[in-house]
Amino acid sequence: MTMLGGRWRMLIMSFLLDQPMRFNELRRAIPNISQRMLTLELRVLEAEGFVSRKVYAEVPVKVEYSLTLDGKKLEPLIAVLKETGIWLKSRKLGSE
């Protein structure tokens, strides 16, 4: 859990399940995360081997993030956490 803990890591990985994304695409998808925090979390996920970072030789430089094979193995866990989050959110909205 130390490798996957934190507020943002599983959320970042859930967005990368569908497709590789660029940094700003992730920023737009997760509006409450700061640029610094997204950078730090992506670095941790990359160091742990769950996310890969691909740099394209273009001007301006294009950087794309995607899940590695180890990251994709976490898909069942990510799916359960996502389903649980949606369920909890619906309970909260129903009680208001």
N, CA, C and O atoms as a MOPAC input file, in Angstrom:
PM7 MOZYME 1SCF
protein

 N      0.81900 1    -1.20400 1     0.00000 1
 C      0.00000 1     0.00000 1     0.00000 1
 C      0.85800 1     1.26100 1     0.00000 1
 O      0.40600 1     2.32000 1    -0.43400 1
 N      2.08200 1     1.15200 1     0.48100 1
 C      2.96400 1     2.31700 1     0.47100 1
 C      3.20800 1     2.79800 1    -0.95700 1
 O      3.26200 1     4.00000 1    -1.21600 1
 N      3.35500 1     1.84500 1    -1.88300 1
 C      3.61800 1     2.21400 1    -3.27800 1
 C      2.39000 1     2.82500 1    -3.93700 1
 O      2.51900 1     3.68900 1    -4.80500 1
 N      1.20400 1     2.38700 1    -3.53600 1
 C     -0.02700 1     2.83500 1    -4.19000 1
 C     -0.81500 1     3.82600 1    -3.36000 1
 O     -1.83800 1     4.34100 1    -3.81000 1
 N     -0.34400 1     4.10000 1    -2.14200 1
 C     -1.08700 1     4.97400 1    -1.24000 1
 C     -1.12200 1     6.40800 1    -1.72700 1
 O     -0.63100 1     6.73600 1    -2.80700 1
 N     -1.70100 1     7.22800 1    -0.92200 1
 C     -1.82200 1     8.63200 1    -1.29100 1
 C     -3.17000 1     8.90300 1    -1.92400 1
 O     -3.91100 1     7.99200 1    -2.29400 1
 N     -3.45000 1    10.14000 1    -2.03100 1
 C     -4.76500 1    10.57400 1    -2.51300 1
 C     -4.92000 1    10.41900 1    -4.02300 1
 O     -6.03100 1    10.20100 1    -4.50600 1
 N     -3.82900 1    10.52700 1    -4.77200 1
 C     -3.93900 1    10.69000 1    -6.21300 1
 C     -3.50500 1     9.50200 1    -7.05800 1
 O     -3.95200 1     9.38700 1    -8.19900 1
 N     -2.66600 1     8.62400 1    -6.55700 1
 C     -2.03300 1     7.61300 1    -7.40900 1
 C     -3.01900 1     6.69300 1    -8.10500 1
 O     -2.91400 1     6.47300 1    -9.31200 1
 N     -3.96700 1     6.15900 1    -7.37000 1
 C     -4.93800 1     5.25100 1    -7.99300 1
 C     -5.82300 1     5.99400 1    -8.99100 1
 O     -6.21300 1     5.43500 1   -10.01700 1
 N     -6.13400 1     7.23600 1    -8.69500 1
 C     -6.93600 1     8.03500 1    -9.62000 1
 C     -6.17400 1     8.28100 1   -10.91900 1
 O     -6.73900 1     8.15200 1   -12.00500 1
 N     -4.91000 1     8.63100 1   -10.81200 1
 C     -4.07100 1     8.83100 1   -12.00300 1
 C     -4.03500 1     7.55000 1   -12.82100 1
 O     -4.20000 1     7.57800 1   -14.04000 1
 N     -3.81900 1     6.43300 1   -12.14700 1
 C     -3.74600 1     5.15800 1   -12.85900 1
 C     -5.07500 1     4.78900 1   -13.50500 1
 O     -5.09200 1     4.16700 1   -14.56800 1
 N     -6.18300 1     5.16000 1   -12.88300 1
 C     -7.48800 1     4.84700 1   -13.47800 1
 C     -7.67400 1     5.58100 1   -14.80300 1
 O     -8.28200 1     5.03800 1   -15.72600 1
 N     -7.16300 1     6.80100 1   -14.91100 1
 C     -7.26000 1     7.52500 1   -16.17300 1
 C     -6.33700 1     6.92500 1   -17.23000 1
 O     -6.65100 1     6.95300 1   -18.42000 1
 N     -5.20900 1     6.38900 1   -16.80100 1
 C     -4.25800 1     5.80200 1   -17.74900 1
 C     -4.65300 1     4.39200 1   -18.18900 1
 O     -4.04800 1     3.84600 1   -19.11200 1
 N     -5.65700 1     3.79600 1   -17.54300 1
 C     -6.13300 1     2.47300 1   -17.95900 1
 C     -6.68300 1     2.50400 1   -19.37500 1
 O     -6.44200 1     1.58500 1   -20.15800 1
 N     -7.41100 1     3.54200 1   -19.70100 1
 C     -8.09200 1     3.61600 1   -20.98700 1
 C     -7.13300 1     3.90300 1   -22.13800 1
 O     -7.25300 1     3.33300 1   -23.22200 1
 N     -6.17800 1     4.80300 1   -21.88100 1
 C     -5.28800 1     5.23500 1   -22.95800 1
 C     -4.11100 1     6.00100 1   -22.37900 1
 O     -4.19400 1     6.52900 1   -21.27000 1
 N     -3.00500 1     6.06400 1   -23.13300 1
 C     -1.90100 1     6.93700 1   -22.70900 1
 C     -2.36900 1     8.39100 1   -22.72800 1
 O     -3.20100 1     8.77100 1   -23.55100 1
 N     -1.83400 1     9.18900 1   -21.82700 1
 C     -2.23700 1    10.59300 1   -21.74800 1
 C     -1.01900 1    11.47800 1   -21.55800 1
 O     -0.00400 1    11.07000 1   -20.99400 1
 N     -1.15100 1    12.70100 1   -22.04700 1
 C     -0.12400 1    13.70900 1   -21.82400 1
 C     -0.37100 1    14.37900 1   -20.47300 1
 O     -1.45400 1    14.26700 1   -19.89900 1
 N      0.64700 1    15.07300 1   -19.97800 1
 C      0.57900 1    15.69600 1   -18.65800 1
 C     -0.63300 1    16.61600 1   -18.54000 1
 O     -1.39900 1    16.50600 1   -17.58300 1
 N     -0.81500 1    17.51000 1   -19.49200 1
 C     -1.92700 1    18.47000 1   -19.40300 1
 C     -3.28900 1    17.80300 1   -19.54000 1
 O     -4.27700 1    18.30900 1   -19.00700 1
 N     -3.35900 1    16.68000 1   -20.24400 1
 C     -4.61200 1    15.93700 1   -20.30600 1
 C     -4.96400 1    15.40100 1   -18.91200 1
 O     -6.12000 1    15.44700 1   -18.49000 1
 N     -3.95600 1    14.89900 1   -18.21400 1
 C     -4.18800 1    14.43800 1   -16.84400 1
 C     -4.58900 1    15.59500 1   -15.93800 1
 O     -5.48300 1    15.44900 1   -15.10400 1
 N     -3.94200 1    16.73000 1   -16.09500 1
 C     -4.29000 1    17.91400 1   -15.28000 1
 C     -5.74800 1    18.30900 1   -15.48200 1
 O     -6.44900 1    18.62200 1   -14.52000 1
 N     -6.20100 1    18.29400 1   -16.73100 1
 C     -7.59600 1    18.64500 1   -17.00900 1
 C     -8.55900 1    17.57700 1   -16.47900 1
 O     -9.66300 1    17.89700 1   -16.03800 1
 N     -8.14300 1    16.32200 1   -16.52300 1
 C     -9.00400 1    15.23700 1   -16.06000 1
 C     -9.13800 1    15.23400 1   -14.53300 1
 O    -10.14900 1    14.78600 1   -13.99200 1
 N     -8.10700 1    15.73900 1   -13.84600 1
 C     -8.09900 1    15.78200 1   -12.38000 1
 C     -7.92200 1    17.23900 1   -11.96000 1
 O     -6.81500 1    17.64300 1   -11.60300 1
 N     -8.99200 1    18.03300 1   -11.99500 1
 C     -8.84800 1    19.47500 1   -11.79400 1
 C     -8.35800 1    19.89500 1   -10.41000 1
 O     -7.80200 1    20.98600 1   -10.27800 1
 N     -8.54000 1    19.07900 1    -9.37900 1
 C     -8.14400 1    19.48900 1    -8.02600 1
 C     -6.68500 1    19.21700 1    -7.70200 1
 O     -6.22000 1    19.58800 1    -6.62400 1
 N     -5.95500 1    18.58500 1    -8.60000 1
 C     -4.54900 1    18.27300 1    -8.33700 1
 C     -3.68100 1    19.42200 1    -8.83800 1
 O     -3.92000 1    19.96800 1    -9.91500 1
 N     -2.67500 1    19.78200 1    -8.05100 1
 C     -1.77100 1    20.84500 1    -8.48900 1
 C     -0.74700 1    20.26900 1    -9.46400 1
 O     -0.52200 1    19.06000 1    -9.51000 1
 N     -0.13900 1    21.14900 1   -10.23000 1
 C      0.87000 1    20.72400 1   -11.19300 1
 C      2.02600 1    20.03400 1   -10.47800 1
 O      2.52500 1    19.00900 1   -10.94200 1
 N      2.44500 1    20.58800 1    -9.36500 1
 C      3.55400 1    20.01800 1    -8.59900 1
 C      3.20800 1    18.62500 1    -8.08700 1
 O      4.02700 1    17.71100 1    -8.18000 1
 N      2.00100 1    18.45500 1    -7.54600 1
 C      1.60000 1    17.16300 1    -7.00100 1
 C      1.48500 1    16.11700 1    -8.10500 1
 O      1.89000 1    14.97000 1    -7.91500 1
 N      0.94100 1    16.49900 1    -9.24700 1
 C      0.83700 1    15.56300 1   -10.36700 1
 C      2.23100 1    15.12300 1   -10.80900 1
 O      2.45700 1    13.94200 1   -11.07100 1
 N      3.15100 1    16.05900 1   -10.89100 1
 C      4.52900 1    15.73600 1   -11.26400 1
 C      5.14300 1    14.75900 1   -10.26400 1
 O      5.74000 1    13.75700 1   -10.65800 1
 N      4.99600 1    15.05100 1    -8.97500 1
 C      5.55900 1    14.17700 1    -7.93900 1
 C      4.94700 1    12.77700 1    -7.98300 1
 O      5.66300 1    11.77900 1    -7.89200 1
 N      3.64600 1    12.70700 1    -8.12000 1
 C      2.96700 1    11.40800 1    -8.13000 1
 C      3.34900 1    10.59500 1    -9.37400 1
 O      3.54200 1     9.38200 1    -9.28300 1
 N      3.45800 1    11.25300 1   -10.52900 1
 C      3.87500 1    10.54300 1   -11.73300 1
 C      5.30300 1    10.01600 1   -11.58600 1
 O      5.60500 1     8.91300 1   -12.04200 1
 N      6.17100 1    10.78800 1   -10.95800 1
 C      7.55000 1    10.33400 1   -10.72800 1
 C      7.59000 1     9.10600 1    -9.82600 1
 O      8.34900 1     8.17200 1   -10.08300 1
 N      6.77500 1     9.10400 1    -8.76900 1
 C      6.72800 1     7.95200 1    -7.86600 1
 C      6.20500 1     6.72600 1    -8.60500 1
 O      6.78400 1     5.64400 1    -8.50900 1
 N      5.11300 1     6.89800 1    -9.34100 1
 C      4.54100 1     5.77900 1   -10.08600 1
 C      5.52100 1     5.23900 1   -11.12600 1
 O      5.57700 1     4.03300 1   -11.36800 1
 N      6.28700 1     6.13300 1   -11.73500 1
 C      7.29700 1     5.71000 1   -12.70300 1
 C      8.43300 1     4.96200 1   -11.98900 1
 O      8.88500 1     3.92400 1   -12.47300 1
 N      8.88500 1     5.47200 1   -10.86600 1
 C      9.96600 1     4.82500 1   -10.10700 1
 C      9.54900 1     3.44000 1    -9.60800 1
 O     10.37700 1     2.53200 1    -9.53100 1
 N      8.26700 1     3.27800 1    -9.27000 1
 C      7.76200 1     1.98800 1    -8.79300 1
 C      7.49300 1     1.01700 1    -9.93900 1
 O      7.24000 1    -0.16400 1    -9.70200 1
 N      7.54400 1     1.50400 1   -11.17900 1
 C      7.35700 1     0.63100 1   -12.33200 1
 C      5.92400 1     0.44800 1   -12.77600 1
 O      5.62700 1    -0.48000 1   -13.52800 1
 N      5.01900 1     1.32000 1   -12.32200 1
 C      3.61600 1     1.21400 1   -12.71400 1
 C      3.27000 1     2.09600 1   -13.90500 1
 O      2.31000 1     1.82000 1   -14.62500 1
 N      4.03500 1     3.14300 1   -14.11400 1
 C      3.78600 1     4.09200 1   -15.20800 1
 C      5.07100 1     4.27100 1   -15.99600 1
 O      6.16200 1     4.32900 1   -15.42900 1
 N      4.92400 1     4.35900 1   -17.31600 1
 C      6.08400 1     4.66000 1   -18.15100 1
 C      5.91000 1     6.04700 1   -18.76500 1
 O      4.79500 1     6.51200 1   -19.00100 1
 N      7.02400 1     6.67300 1   -19.01000 1
 C      7.04900 1     8.03900 1   -19.55200 1
 C      7.78800 1     7.97500 1   -20.87800 1
 O      8.95200 1     7.57600 1   -20.93300 1
 N      7.10300 1     8.37300 1   -21.94800 1
 C      7.70300 1     8.34100 1   -23.28300 1
 C      7.84500 1     9.76800 1   -23.79800 1
 O      6.87300 1    10.52100 1   -23.85700 1
 N      9.07100 1    10.12500 1   -24.16900 1
 C      9.35500 1    11.46900 1   -24.67600 1
 C      9.53400 1    11.36500 1   -26.18000 1
 O     10.34100 1    10.57000 1   -26.66100 1
 N      8.77600 1    12.17500 1   -26.93000 1
 C      8.88000 1    12.22400 1   -28.38200 1
 C      9.78900 1    13.37600 1   -28.78700 1
 O      9.73500 1    14.45800 1   -28.20100 1
 N     10.61300 1    13.13900 1   -29.77900 1
 C     11.54900 1    14.16700 1   -30.26100 1
 C     10.80600 1    15.12300 1   -31.19000 1
 O     10.92600 1    15.04500 1   -32.41300 1
 N     10.05100 1    16.01100 1   -30.59500 1
 C      9.28400 1    17.01600 1   -31.33600 1
 C      9.53200 1    18.37900 1   -30.70900 1
 O     10.05300 1    18.48500 1   -29.59900 1
 N      9.15200 1    19.41200 1   -31.43700 1
 C      9.19800 1    20.76300 1   -30.88200 1
 C      7.78100 1    21.30400 1   -30.95100 1
 O      7.23600 1    21.43000 1   -32.04700 1
 N      7.16200 1    21.62900 1   -29.81700 1
 C      7.63400 1    21.43400 1   -28.45300 1
 C      7.66300 1    19.94800 1   -28.09400 1
 O      7.02400 1    19.12800 1   -28.75300 1
 N      8.40000 1    19.61700 1   -27.05600 1
 C      8.56200 1    18.23000 1   -26.63600 1
 C      7.20900 1    17.65700 1   -26.22700 1
 O      6.43600 1    18.29800 1   -25.51500 1
 N      6.94200 1    16.45400 1   -26.68600 1
 C      5.70500 1    15.75900 1   -26.32700 1
 C      6.06700 1    14.62600 1   -25.37600 1
 O      6.91800 1    13.79400 1   -25.68800 1
 N      5.42000 1    14.59700 1   -24.21800 1
 C      5.64800 1    13.55000 1   -23.22500 1
 C      4.31900 1    12.86600 1   -22.97200 1
 O      3.30300 1    13.52200 1   -22.74400 1
 N      4.33400 1    11.54200 1   -23.01300 1
 C      3.11600 1    10.76500 1   -22.84500 1
 C      3.32300 1     9.73900 1   -21.72900 1
 O      4.38000 1     9.11500 1   -21.63500 1
 N      2.31600 1     9.57700 1   -20.89700 1
 C      2.36800 1     8.63400 1   -19.79500 1
 C      1.40600 1     7.48500 1   -20.07500 1
 O      0.30200 1     7.69400 1   -20.57800 1
 N      1.83800 1     6.27100 1   -19.74300 1
 C      0.98200 1     5.10200 1   -19.91700 1
 C      1.30300 1     4.08900 1   -18.82500 1
 O      2.34100 1     4.17600 1   -18.17000 1
 N      0.40700 1     3.13300 1   -18.63700 1
 C      0.63500 1     2.09200 1   -17.64900 1
 C      1.59900 1     1.05200 1   -18.21300 1
 O      1.55400 1     0.72800 1   -19.40000 1
 N      2.45600 1     0.54200 1   -17.36200 1
 C      3.32200 1    -0.57300 1   -17.72900 1
 C      2.51800 1    -1.86400 1   -17.56300 1
 O      1.35100 1    -1.82600 1   -17.17500 1
 N      3.13900 1    -2.99300 1   -17.85300 1
 C      2.45600 1    -4.27200 1   -17.64400 1
 C      2.10100 1    -4.46800 1   -16.17400 1
 O      1.01900 1    -4.96200 1   -15.85400 1
 N      3.01600 1    -4.07900 1   -15.27500 1
 C      2.70200 1    -4.17000 1   -13.84200 1
 C      1.54300 1    -3.25400 1   -13.47200 1
 O      0.70000 1    -3.62200 1   -12.65400 1
 N      1.49300 1    -2.07500 1   -14.05900 1
 C      0.39700 1    -1.15200 1   -13.80200 1
 C     -0.93300 1    -1.70700 1   -14.29000 1
 O     -1.95900 1    -1.54600 1   -13.62900 1
 N     -0.91200 1    -2.36100 1   -15.44900 1
 C     -2.14000 1    -2.94200 1   -16.00300 1
 C     -2.63600 1    -4.11900 1   -15.17200 1
 O     -3.83100 1    -4.41500 1   -15.17100 1
 N     -1.73200 1    -4.79200 1   -14.46700 1
 C     -2.14000 1    -5.90600 1   -13.60200 1
 C     -2.99400 1    -5.41800 1   -12.43600 1
 O     -3.69300 1    -6.21300 1   -11.80800 1
 N     -2.94700 1    -4.13100 1   -12.14300 1
 C     -3.73800 1    -3.56400 1   -11.05200 1
 C     -5.14900 1    -3.16600 1   -11.49100 1
 O     -5.91200 1    -2.62100 1   -10.69300 1
 N     -5.50000 1    -3.43300 1   -12.74200 1
 C     -6.81500 1    -3.03700 1   -13.25200 1
 C     -7.97500 1    -3.55500 1   -12.39800 1
 O     -8.89700 1    -2.78700 1   -12.12500 1
 N     -7.97500 1    -4.83100 1   -11.95700 1
 C     -9.09400 1    -5.27600 1   -11.10700 1
 C     -9.20200 1    -4.47400 1    -9.80900 1
 O    -10.30800 1    -4.14300 1    -9.38100 1
 N     -8.08200 1    -4.16400 1    -9.18700 1
 C     -8.09200 1    -3.36400 1    -7.95600 1
 C     -8.60700 1    -1.95600 1    -8.22800 1
 O     -9.41600 1    -1.43200 1    -7.46300 1
 N     -8.14700 1    -1.34700 1    -9.30400 1
 C     -8.58400 1    -0.00100 1    -9.67000 1
 C    -10.08600 1     0.00800 1    -9.94200 1
 O    -10.78500 1     0.93900 1    -9.54300 1
 N    -10.58300 1    -1.03400 1   -10.62600 1
 C    -12.00800 1    -1.11500 1   -10.94500 1
 C    -12.85200 1    -1.21000 1    -9.67100 1
 O    -13.89300 1    -0.56200 1    -9.56800 1
 N    -12.40700 1    -2.01400 1    -8.70300 1
 C    -13.14800 1    -2.15400 1    -7.44200 1
 C    -13.14300 1    -0.83200 1    -6.68000 1
 O    -14.17500 1    -0.42000 1    -6.15100 1
 N    -12.00000 1    -0.17000 1    -6.62000 1
 C    -11.92800 1     1.12100 1    -5.91300 1
 C    -12.79300 1     2.17700 1    -6.59800 1
 O    -13.43500 1     2.98700 1    -5.93000 1
 N    -12.80700 1     2.16600 1    -7.92200 1
 C    -13.63600 1     3.12600 1    -8.66200 1
 C    -15.12200 1     2.86400 1    -8.37700 1
 O    -15.88600 1     3.79400 1    -8.11900 1
 N    -15.51600 1     1.59900 1    -8.42800 1
 C    -16.91000 1     1.24300 1    -8.15100 1
 C    -17.30300 1     1.62300 1    -6.72800 1
 O    -18.40400 1     2.12200 1    -6.49700 1
 N    -16.40900 1     1.38800 1    -5.78300 1
 C    -16.67100 1     1.74100 1    -4.39300 1
 C    -16.80200 1     3.25600 1    -4.23500 1
 O    -17.68600 1     3.73200 1    -3.52200 1
 N    -15.93800 1     4.00500 1    -4.89000 1
 C    -16.01000 1     5.45900 1    -4.83100 1
 C    -17.31100 1     5.99900 1    -5.39400 1
 O    -17.90700 1     6.91500 1    -4.82900 1
 N    -17.75000 1     5.43000 1    -6.50900 1
 C    -19.02000 1     5.85200 1    -7.11400 1
 C    -20.18700 1     5.52400 1    -6.17500 1
 O    -21.10600 1     6.32600 1    -6.00900 1
 N    -20.13700 1     4.34600 1    -5.57200 1
 C    -21.19200 1     3.95000 1    -4.62700 1
 C    -21.23200 1     4.88700 1    -3.42600 1
 O    -22.30600 1     5.33600 1    -3.02500 1
 N    -20.06700 1     5.18400 1    -2.84900 1
 C    -20.02600 1     6.09100 1    -1.69600 1
 C    -20.50000 1     7.48600 1    -2.05600 1
 O    -21.19100 1     8.13600 1    -1.27200 1
 N    -20.12800 1     7.94400 1    -3.24000 1
 C    -20.56600 1     9.27400 1    -3.67700 1
 C    -22.08600 1     9.30900 1    -3.84100 1
 O    -22.72700 1    10.29300 1    -3.47100 1
 N    -22.66400 1     8.23800 1    -4.39400 1
 C    -24.12400 1     8.21200 1    -4.57200 1
 C    -24.84200 1     8.15700 1    -3.23100 1
 O    -25.92100 1     8.73300 1    -3.08900 1
 N    -24.26200 1     7.47200 1    -2.23700 1
 C    -24.85700 1     7.45400 1    -0.89000 1
 C    -24.85000 1     8.83400 1    -0.27900 1
 O    -25.82600 1     9.25100 1     0.34400 1
 N    -23.73600 1     9.55300 1    -0.45800 1
 C    -23.62600 1    10.88900 1     0.10700 1
 C    -24.63500 1    11.82900 1    -0.55100 1
 O    -25.29300 1    12.61400 1     0.13300 1
 N    -24.75700 1    11.74900 1    -1.88100 1
 C    -25.70300 1    12.60300 1    -2.59000 1
 C    -27.14400 1    12.26000 1    -2.24700 1
 O    -28.00200 1    13.14100 1    -2.21600 1
 N    -27.41500 1    10.98300 1    -1.99000 1
 C    -28.77300 1    10.55200 1    -1.64000 1
 C    -29.20000 1    11.00800 1    -0.26300 1
 O    -30.39300 1    11.15500 1     0.00100 1
 N    -28.22800 1    11.23600 1     0.63200 1
 C    -28.56400 1    11.61600 1     2.00900 1
 C    -28.75000 1    13.12900 1     2.16500 1
 O    -29.20500 1    13.59000 1     3.21200 1
 N    -28.41100 1    13.88800 1     1.15400 1
 C    -28.54100 1    15.35900 1     1.25700 1
 C    -29.93200 1    15.82500 1     0.92000 1
 O    -30.20700 1    17.02400 1     0.95700 1

